[in-house]
Amino acid sequence: SVIRQGDLTLAVSSGGCTPAFTKRIRRELQNIFGPHYAAFITLMGRIRPLVLDLGKETSHNTALFRQLVASPILDELEAGDMERVKEILTRTLPQELVPRIPELIDDLI
């Protein structure tokens, strides 16, 4: 069984031993990994090339991406609170990217 939320793909398999149980797991995972996961991955997909284009060291970029992933952005997307997402991005992204936040979050939810 496969679950897709945008570019996120999760696969569940029991190796053919119990397809019914695999379907049950898929249903449970669909409840956990809702559309806000697709929105988060879309957002990160928009942010990543912009950050890389700044030409900073890999360690800096890695720290930034980890900070974004650890932030409450995913929860705020689930709640539909785009103002809070803007606030988090404003505090977290390099200053050069702050003016681009409106286009980054456009049509996420």
C-alpha positions in Angstrom: 0.0 0.0 0.0 1.2 3.5 -0.9 0.3 6.8 0.7 1.0 10.0 -1.2 0.8 13.5 0.1 2.2 15.7 -2.6 5.9 14.7 -3.1 5.9 12.6 0.1 5.4 8.9 -0.6 5.1 6.3 2.1 5.0 2.6 1.4 3.7 -0.1 3.6 4.2 -3.8 2.9 3.7 -7.0 4.8 5.6 -9.0 2.2 2.2 -10.4 1.1 1.6 -12.1 4.5 -1.4 -9.9 5.4 -2.8 -7.4 2.8 -5.7 -6.6 5.1 -3.4 -5.5 7.9 -1.3 -3.5 5.4 -4.5 -1.6 4.3 -5.3 -0.9 7.9 -1.9 0.6 8.5 -2.2 2.6 5.4 -5.6 4.1 6.6 -4.0 4.9 10.0 -1.0 6.6 8.4 -3.3 8.6 6.1 -4.8 10.1 9.2 -1.4 11.0 10.6 0.3 12.2 7.4 -2.4 14.6 6.1 -2.3 17.4 3.5 -0.2 19.6 5.8 2.7 17.2 5.1 2.4 17.9 1.4 2.3 21.6 2.1 5.4 21.4 4.3 7.3 19.5 1.6 6.2 22.0 -1.1 7.4 24.8 1.2 10.8 23.2 1.8 11.1 22.5 -1.9 10.7 26.2 -2.6 13.1 27.3 0.1 15.9 24.8 -0.6 17.1 26.2 -3.9 16.9 29.7 -2.7 19.1 28.9 0.3 21.5 27.0 -1.8 21.8 29.9 -4.2 23.0 32.1 -1.4 26.3 30.2 -1.6 26.8 29.6 2.1 28.7 26.7 3.5 27.0 23.3 3.6 27.2 23.2 7.4 25.2 26.5 7.6 22.6 25.2 5.1 22.3 21.9 7.0 21.7 23.7 10.3 19.1 26.0 8.7 17.2 23.1 7.1 17.2 21.2 10.4 16.0 24.2 12.2 13.1 24.6 9.8 12.2 20.9 10.1 12.3 21.1 13.9 10.2 24.3 14.0 6.4 24.3 14.5 5.8 25.1 10.8 4.2 21.7 10.2 1.8 22.2 13.1 0.9 25.7 11.9 0.2 24.4 8.4 -2.1 21.8 9.9 -3.9 24.5 11.8 -4.0 26.7 8.7 -2.3 29.6 10.6 -0.3 31.1 7.7 0.5 34.3 9.8 2.3 32.1 12.3 4.1 30.3 9.4 5.2 33.8 8.1 6.5 34.7 11.6 8.5 31.5 11.9 10.0 31.9 8.5 10.9 35.6 9.2 12.8 34.6 12.3 14.5 31.6 10.7 15.4 32.4 7.1 18.4 34.4 6.1 17.5 38.1 5.8 18.0 38.0 2.1 15.1 35.6 1.7 12.6 37.3 4.0 11.1 39.5 1.2 10.4 36.2 -0.7 8.2 34.7 2.1 4.9 35.7 0.4 5.8 33.7 -2.7 7.1 30.8 -0.7 3.8 30.4 1.2 1.5 31.3 -1.7 -1.2 28.6 -2.2 0.2 26.1 0.3 -3.2 25.5 1.9 
